[in-house]
Amino acid sequence: MNIAIVIDARLPVTLYGGTERVAYGLGKALARMGHNVTFLCRAGSQSSFARIIPYDPSRTVAAQLPPDIDVVHFNNTTDCRDLDKPYVVTLHGNGMQPGHIDRNSIFVSADHAARYGCDSYVHNGLDWDDYGTPDLTRRRDRVHFLGNAAWRVKNLKGAIAVARRAGIRLDVLGGHRLNLKMGLRFTPYPSIRFHGMVDNEAKRHYIERSRGLLFPVTWHEPFGLAVIESLYFGAPVFATPYGSLPELVMPADSVNAGYLSTSADAMAADVSHGRTIPPRVCHEYAVEMFNSAVMARAYLNKYETVLNGRALISDFSPVTNPSPRNLPWG
């Protein structure tokens, strides 16, 4: 099959860029399965396994696609003008208007889809070869935060409160001690250490020494790549029960990979309980359930549906406020 993956970004990424990381890993997995992959993406992108076509935003996607493409996979945005090929569109975040969702949309978790009145989703997966093999025997004497610390819904302030209540060092991966982007924030505590945006090697260094990810988000998390990255390196997850987190951290049909709570006191207590979750259990769960090959097979099923002329979403349920912010945290 000839598959075009459309994403308005430069590939691959090494630091921040979850959507780009997922799309690139998907393309690599599809190529390994014998499919021909074309990325329509920003100039300067590189790939050893796929054809690269620099994306020109002044032209329609249809005008930039070669004639051999069988199916088009959009990411976040859809430009179907003059497009005469089957397509799907993955919606990676919140904020979409329910009445403007394409019938070939794919969300990134069951909760994400349900909040927009749909049931079409594919869990994200990552190419774990990019992350190296973690040392699961290391002493774990700290916790970590992983994400864009400047984004308030990620609730770095809450993670700091948890670490201080638990009396444990916190490594912040994705932020700085002084932040002026979202109003003045300065963190004076020496037990809270900031490392800025980090690559996969730095993630391995810090997370394989961590007793767990602190993830007290205050919105409905669509997926949470920080969750599966942390699990891969053997760290359980301490999170709020919002959005996709219950289905990722405590799925009914799989192992429990962490704890869910809505207050700093409860999460701090959970950190001590987290010692009972072996790092290898977390690692093997991430490897088995959230790898790019599993994701690619799920997307191939979606491609087959649209190639057969059927829409992915047959009916929408009414939704009023699918992505509220400032969910309870105490």
Order of alpha helices (4+ residues) and beta strands (2+ residues): beta-alpha-beta-beta-alpha-beta-beta-beta-alpha-beta-alpha-beta-beta-beta-beta-alpha-beta-alpha-beta-alpha-beta-alpha-alpha-alpha
